[in-house]
């Protein structure tokens, strides 16, 4: 999340309970956001990194997306987690150190915490606002929980406290699908190093399915996903001094079958010039900014990634309709 440059440091956030959440802030200087936006808009195919969707408003909009009837991934993953919770608990092991990438609303996380009773829970998220809400909820519900909240970009190595127990990384929501395949394999390799020998990973992966189901999920009737997509331009205006006119850009999402992914774009509705500080960017009518990929994998495809990254696939739990998978991986 953009902000003044800070070194990692502990901080205390007092909840309504007696327990204090330990906070750490990884280096997230404002120049990362600015430099990434300038570089992305300078490409032949203009692009913006999806990690910058999640300012306070973007995080709230994403939670609203998860409640839309067309958006099946959240419900499917929650259903399979509930259905297989006993088996997931046996795989992860009670008393582990649970490390979650991208805390979000923490609905599924609460199920795991209640059953696993982890010795330590570490939540890592790039959105400080979303992380504060999630940490406060968890502190109220689990006053016994030893918790560390890390505001940082989990796509880069994160400096964590010394492990207190066997580490289990948790990466729900199919966020790994936002990464290009080579990036996903690199992230899994990095996580293999984080959990160490004897560690494990639980990762949610959206499965390949009918293109009509996918199209509806990313083009909901109420336009919440469209608002989420355009909010990235609003954030650039607010934090970086841009002058994007959101009315001149349209949300566009489609399934790219050859690459096995949903692509989200913002389409310029007319020929226009946008200013960002001293920089100027020209758009033709119909030109797009590529804002997100959401790759879909078969169980076999994802397990191959995991093996190449140093994990041994052990479990693959699916919901009843076969829409979504939660993979259980052991550090090989």
CORURJO-V896038 format. One record per backbone hydrogen bond with DSSP energy under -0.5 kcal/mol. NH is the residue of the N-H (numbers start at 1). CO is the residue of the C=O. E is the energy in kcal/mol with one decimal. If there is no record, write none. Layout:
NH & CO & E
NH & CO & E
This chain:
11 & 23 & -1.3
13 & 21 & -1.5
14 & 12 & -0.5
15 & 19 & -1.1
21 & 13 & -1.8
22 & 147 & -2.1
23 & 11 & -2.8
24 & 149 & -2.5
25 & 9 & -0.7
26 & 24 & -0.6
26 & 151 & -2.3
28 & 26 & -0.7
30 & 3 & -1.3
32 & 29 & -1.5
33 & 29 & -0.7
34 & 30 & -2.2
35 & 31 & -3.3
36 & 32 & -2.5
37 & 33 & -2.3
38 & 34 & -2.7
39 & 35 & -2.4
40 & 36 & -2.4
41 & 37 & -2.5
42 & 38 & -0.7
42 & 39 & -0.6
43 & 40 & -0.9
46 & 44 & -0.8
47 & 40 & -1.6
48 & 290 & -2.1
52 & 49 & -1.7
53 & 50 & -2.0
54 & 51 & -0.9
55 & 53 & -1.4
59 & 55 & -2.7
60 & 56 & -1.8
61 & 57 & -2.6
62 & 58 & -2.3
63 & 59 & -2.0
64 & 60 & -1.7
65 & 61 & -2.3
66 & 62 & -2.0
67 & 64 & -1.1
68 & 65 & -1.9
71 & 68 & -0.9
72 & 70 & -1.3
75 & 71 & -0.5
76 & 72 & -2.8
77 & 73 & -2.6
78 & 74 & -2.3
79 & 75 & -2.5
80 & 76 & -2.3
81 & 77 & -2.0
82 & 78 & -2.3
83 & 79 & -2.5
84 & 80 & -2.0
85 & 82 & -0.9
88 & 84 & -2.8
89 & 85 & -2.5
90 & 86 & -2.0
91 & 87 & -2.2
92 & 88 & -2.7
93 & 89 & -3.0
95 & 116 & -2.5
96 & 93 & -1.1
97 & 166 & -3.2
98 & 96 & -0.7
98 & 120 & -2.1
99 & 97 & -0.6
99 & 168 & -2.6
100 & 98 & -0.6
100 & 122 & -3.3
101 & 170 & -2.4
102 & 100 & -0.7
102 & 124 & -4.1
106 & 103 & -1.3
110 & 106 & -1.7
111 & 107 & -1.0
112 & 108 & -1.7
113 & 109 & -2.9
114 & 110 & -2.2
115 & 111 & -1.5
116 & 112 & -3.8
117 & 113 & -2.2
119 & 96 & -1.8
120 & 96 & -1.0
121 & 146 & -2.7
122 & 98 & -3.0
123 & 148 & -2.4
124 & 100 & -2.7
125 & 150 & -2.1
128 & 126 & -0.8
131 & 127 & -2.2
132 & 128 & -2.5
133 & 129 & -1.9
134 & 130 & -2.4
135 & 131 & -2.8
136 & 132 & -2.2
137 & 133 & -2.1
138 & 134 & -2.4
139 & 135 & -2.5
140 & 136 & -1.9
141 & 137 & -2.2
142 & 138 & -2.9
145 & 142 & -2.1
147 & 145 & -0.7
148 & 121 & -2.5
149 & 22 & -3.1
150 & 123 & -3.3
150 & 148 & -0.5
151 & 24 & -2.6
151 & 149 & -0.6
152 & 125 & -1.5
152 & 150 & -0.9
154 & 152 & -0.8
156 & 153 & -1.9
160 & 158 & -0.8
167 & 195 & -0.6
168 & 97 & -2.8
169 & 200 & -2.5
170 & 99 & -3.6
171 & 202 & -3.0
175 & 172 & -1.0
177 & 174 & -1.6
178 & 175 & -2.1
179 & 176 & -1.3
183 & 180 & -0.5
184 & 180 & -3.0
185 & 181 & -2.2
186 & 182 & -1.8
187 & 183 & -2.7
188 & 184 & -2.3
189 & 185 & -2.2
190 & 186 & -2.3
191 & 187 & -2.6
192 & 188 & -2.4
193 & 189 & -1.5
194 & 190 & -1.6
195 & 191 & -2.6
196 & 192 & -1.6
199 & 196 & -2.3
200 & 167 & -1.8
201 & 329 & -2.4
202 & 169 & -3.0
203 & 327 & -1.9
204 & 171 & -2.2
205 & 325 & -3.1
207 & 323 & -1.9
213 & 210 & -0.6
214 & 210 & -1.6
215 & 211 & -2.7
216 & 212 & -2.1
217 & 213 & -1.7
218 & 214 & -1.4
219 & 216 & -0.9
223 & 220 & -1.4
227 & 223 & -1.9
228 & 224 & -2.4
229 & 225 & -2.4
230 & 226 & -2.5
231 & 227 & -1.8
232 & 228 & -0.6
232 & 229 & -1.1
233 & 230 & -1.1
234 & 230 & -1.5
235 & 231 & -2.5
236 & 232 & -1.8
237 & 233 & -2.3
238 & 234 & -2.4
239 & 235 & -3.0
240 & 236 & -2.1
241 & 237 & -1.0
242 & 236 & -1.4
243 & 275 & -1.5
246 & 244 & -0.8
248 & 245 & -2.2
249 & 246 & -1.5
250 & 267 & -2.2
252 & 265 & -2.3
254 & 263 & -1.8
256 & 254 & -0.6
256 & 261 & -3.3
257 & 255 & -1.1
259 & 256 & -0.9
260 & 256 & -0.8
260 & 257 & -0.5
261 & 256 & -1.7
262 & 294 & -2.1
263 & 254 & -2.8
264 & 292 & -3.0
265 & 252 & -3.0
266 & 289 & -2.0
267 & 250 & -3.1
268 & 287 & -3.2
269 & 248 & -2.9
272 & 283 & -2.2
274 & 281 & -2.9
276 & 279 & -2.8
277 & 241 & -0.8
279 & 276 & -1.9
281 & 274 & -2.7
283 & 272 & -3.2
286 & 268 & -3.2
287 & 284 & -2.0
289 & 266 & -2.1
290 & 46 & -3.1
290 & 288 & -0.5
291 & 264 & -2.2
291 & 289 & -0.7
292 & 264 & -1.5
294 & 262 & -2.1
295 & 177 & -3.2
296 & 260 & -2.8
297 & 206 & -2.1
302 & 298 & -2.2
303 & 299 & -2.2
304 & 300 & -1.7
305 & 301 & -1.6
306 & 302 & -2.3
307 & 303 & -2.3
308 & 304 & -2.1
309 & 305 & -1.4
310 & 307 & -1.5
311 & 306 & -2.7
312 & 330 & -3.4
313 & 311 & -0.6
314 & 328 & -2.8
315 & 328 & -2.0
317 & 326 & -2.8
319 & 324 & -1.4
322 & 319 & -1.4
325 & 205 & -2.5
326 & 317 & -2.7
327 & 203 & -2.8
327 & 325 & -0.5
328 & 315 & -2.3
329 & 201 & -3.0
329 & 327 & -0.6
330 & 312 & -2.4
331 & 199 & -2.6
332 & 310 & -2.6
332 & 330 & -0.5
